[in-house]
Amino acid sequence: MDLNELRLELDEIDAELADLFIRRMALSAQIAEYKLTTGTPVQDSTRERKVVRRFEDRTGELFAPYVPYFCRGLFDASKAFQRDYMKEKMEDENG
């Protein structure tokens, strides 16, 4: 494969990742709703460590060292979204 073909394949994967990201963030909204009603904090370090370990196990030895970089972005985006979502909900309720 030449560089253009490889990049086209990356573009296809990126499109799939974007769809998965949307699904993940939609679930984050549901999780934020739960956390808001139960008073559960947004940050859950234990859960994050478990997710990273599962990713590392699934990706194998070659890519495992890079999993934390990938997961950190996902976690940061999800937590930021949950905080914003919860803040907006609380402001709506408090008028």
Phi and psi restraints in degrees (value plus and minus 20) as a CYANA .aco file:
   2 ASP   PHI    -111.5   -71.5
   2 ASP   PSI     155.5   195.5
   3 LEU   PHI     -79.7   -39.7
   3 LEU   PSI     -62.1   -22.1
   4 ASN   PHI     -82.8   -42.8
   4 ASN   PSI     -60.7   -20.7
   5 GLU   PHI     -85.8   -45.8
   5 GLU   PSI     -60.8   -20.8
   6 LEU   PHI     -83.0   -43.0
   6 LEU   PSI     -61.5   -21.5
   7 ARG   PHI     -87.7   -47.7
   7 ARG   PSI     -55.6   -15.6
   8 LEU   PHI     -82.4   -42.4
   8 LEU   PSI     -60.4   -20.4
   9 GLU   PHI     -85.5   -45.5
   9 GLU   PSI     -60.5   -20.5
  10 LEU   PHI     -81.2   -41.2
  10 LEU   PSI     -59.9   -19.9
  11 ASP   PHI     -81.6   -41.6
  11 ASP   PSI     -58.9   -18.9
  12 GLU   PHI     -84.9   -44.9
  12 GLU   PSI     -63.4   -23.4
  13 ILE   PHI     -84.4   -44.4
  13 ILE   PSI     -61.7   -21.7
  14 ASP   PHI     -81.3   -41.3
  14 ASP   PSI     -57.6   -17.6
  15 ALA   PHI     -83.7   -43.7
  15 ALA   PSI     -62.1   -22.1
  16 GLU   PHI     -83.9   -43.9
  16 GLU   PSI     -62.0   -22.0
  17 LEU   PHI     -82.1   -42.1
  17 LEU   PSI     -59.4   -19.4
  18 ALA   PHI     -81.8   -41.8
  18 ALA   PSI     -63.0   -23.0
  19 ASP   PHI     -82.6   -42.6
  19 ASP   PSI     -62.8   -22.8
  20 LEU   PHI     -86.2   -46.2
  20 LEU   PSI     -56.5   -16.5
  21 PHE   PHI     -82.5   -42.5
  21 PHE   PSI     -63.4   -23.4
  22 ILE   PHI     -80.7   -40.7
  22 ILE   PSI     -65.9   -25.9
  23 ARG   PHI     -80.0   -40.0
  23 ARG   PSI     -63.0   -23.0
  24 ARG   PHI     -84.8   -44.8
  24 ARG   PSI     -62.9   -22.9
  25 MET   PHI     -89.1   -49.1
  25 MET   PSI     -54.9   -14.9
  26 ALA   PHI     -82.5   -42.5
  26 ALA   PSI     -59.5   -19.5
  27 LEU   PHI     -87.6   -47.6
  27 LEU   PSI     -53.4   -13.4
  28 SER   PHI     -81.6   -41.6
  28 SER   PSI     -54.4   -14.4
  29 ALA   PHI     -84.1   -44.1
  29 ALA   PSI     -62.5   -22.5
  30 GLN   PHI     -85.5   -45.5
  30 GLN   PSI     -59.3   -19.3
  31 ILE   PHI     -85.5   -45.5
  31 ILE   PSI     -60.2   -20.2
  32 ALA   PHI     -81.6   -41.6
  32 ALA   PSI     -60.3   -20.3
  33 GLU   PHI     -78.8   -38.8
  33 GLU   PSI     -67.7   -27.7
  34 TYR   PHI     -80.0   -40.0
  34 TYR   PSI     -68.5   -28.5
  35 LYS   PHI     -83.8   -43.8
  35 LYS   PSI     -55.2   -15.2
  36 LEU   PHI     -85.7   -45.7
  36 LEU   PSI     -62.7   -22.7
  37 THR   PHI     -96.2   -56.2
  37 THR   PSI     -44.5    -4.5
  38 THR   PHI    -123.0   -83.0
  38 THR   PSI     -28.0    12.0
  39 GLY   PHI      54.5    94.5
  39 GLY   PSI      -1.6    38.4
  40 THR   PHI     -95.1   -55.1
  40 THR   PSI     115.5   155.5
  41 PRO   PHI     -88.8   -48.8
  41 PRO   PSI     133.8   173.8
  42 VAL   PHI     -85.0   -45.0
  42 VAL   PSI     -65.6   -25.6
  43 GLN   PHI     -93.0   -53.0
  43 GLN   PSI     108.9   148.9
  44 ASP   PHI    -158.9  -118.9
  44 ASP   PSI      64.5   104.5
  45 SER   PHI     -81.4   -41.4
  45 SER   PSI     -55.4   -15.4
  46 THR   PHI     -82.1   -42.1
  46 THR   PSI     -66.1   -26.1
  47 ARG   PHI     -81.8   -41.8
  47 ARG   PSI     -63.2   -23.2
  48 GLU   PHI     -81.2   -41.2
  48 GLU   PSI     -63.2   -23.2
  49 ARG   PHI     -81.8   -41.8
  49 ARG   PSI     -60.1   -20.1
  50 LYS   PHI     -83.9   -43.9
  50 LYS   PSI     -62.2   -22.2
  51 VAL   PHI     -83.3   -43.3
  51 VAL   PSI     -64.7   -24.7
  52 VAL   PHI     -80.1   -40.1
  52 VAL   PSI     -65.2   -25.2
  53 ARG   PHI     -81.0   -41.0
  53 ARG   PSI     -62.2   -22.2
  54 ARG   PHI     -82.6   -42.6
  54 ARG   PSI     -63.1   -23.1
  55 PHE   PHI     -81.3   -41.3
  55 PHE   PSI     -65.3   -25.3
  56 GLU   PHI     -81.1   -41.1
  56 GLU   PSI     -62.6   -22.6
  57 ASP   PHI     -82.6   -42.6
  57 ASP   PSI     -58.2   -18.2
  58 ARG   PHI     -96.3   -56.3
  58 ARG   PSI     -53.2   -13.2
  59 THR   PHI    -104.2   -64.2
  59 THR   PSI     -41.6    -1.6
  60 GLY   PHI      66.7   106.7
  60 GLY   PSI     153.5   193.5
  61 GLU   PHI     -79.4   -39.4
  61 GLU   PSI     -59.5   -19.5
  62 LEU   PHI     -84.4   -44.4
  62 LEU   PSI     -61.5   -21.5
  63 PHE   PHI    -123.1   -83.1
  63 PHE   PSI     -33.1     6.9
  64 ALA   PHI     -73.0   -33.0
  64 ALA   PSI     -59.2   -19.2
  65 PRO   PHI     -82.4   -42.4
  65 PRO   PSI     -38.6     1.4
  66 TYR   PHI    -119.5   -79.5
  66 TYR   PSI     -28.2    11.8
  67 VAL   PHI     -77.7   -37.7
  67 VAL   PSI     -65.0   -25.0
  68 PRO   PHI     -77.8   -37.8
  68 PRO   PSI     -54.0   -14.0
  69 TYR   PHI     -83.3   -43.3
  69 TYR   PSI     -66.2   -26.2
  70 PHE   PHI     -84.1   -44.1
  70 PHE   PSI     -68.2   -28.2
  71 CYS   PHI     -86.1   -46.1
  71 CYS   PSI     -58.5   -18.5
  72 ARG   PHI     -76.4   -36.4
  72 ARG   PSI     -63.1   -23.1
  73 GLY   PHI     -82.0   -42.0
  73 GLY   PSI     -63.4   -23.4
  74 LEU   PHI     -83.3   -43.3
  74 LEU   PSI     -66.9   -26.9
  75 PHE   PHI     -83.4   -43.4
  75 PHE   PSI     -64.8   -24.8
  76 ASP   PHI     -81.9   -41.9
  76 ASP   PSI     -63.5   -23.5
  77 ALA   PHI     -84.1   -44.1
  77 ALA   PSI     -63.9   -23.9
  78 SER   PHI     -84.2   -44.2
  78 SER   PSI     -64.7   -24.7
  79 LYS   PHI     -86.6   -46.6
  79 LYS   PSI     -61.6   -21.6
  80 ALA   PHI     -82.4   -42.4
  80 ALA   PSI     -63.8   -23.8
  81 PHE   PHI     -82.6   -42.6
  81 PHE   PSI     -65.8   -25.8
  82 GLN   PHI     -80.5   -40.5
  82 GLN   PSI     -63.6   -23.6
  83 ARG   PHI     -81.7   -41.7
  83 ARG   PSI     -66.2   -26.2
  84 ASP   PHI     -83.6   -43.6
  84 ASP   PSI     -63.4   -23.4
  85 TYR   PHI     -81.2   -41.2
  85 TYR   PSI     -67.2   -27.2
  86 MET   PHI     -86.4   -46.4
  86 MET   PSI     -59.8   -19.8
  87 LYS   PHI     -82.0   -42.0
  87 LYS   PSI     -66.1   -26.1
  88 GLU   PHI     -82.2   -42.2
  88 GLU   PSI     -63.4   -23.4
  89 LYS   PHI     -81.1   -41.1
  89 LYS   PSI     -63.1   -23.1
  90 MET   PHI     -86.8   -46.8
  90 MET   PSI     -58.8   -18.8
  91 GLU   PHI     -85.9   -45.9
  91 GLU   PSI     -59.6   -19.6
  92 ASP   PHI     -82.5   -42.5
  92 ASP   PSI     -60.6   -20.6
  93 GLU   PHI     -90.4   -50.4
  93 GLU   PSI     -53.6   -13.6
  94 ASN   PHI    -109.9   -69.9
  94 ASN   PSI     -24.9    15.1
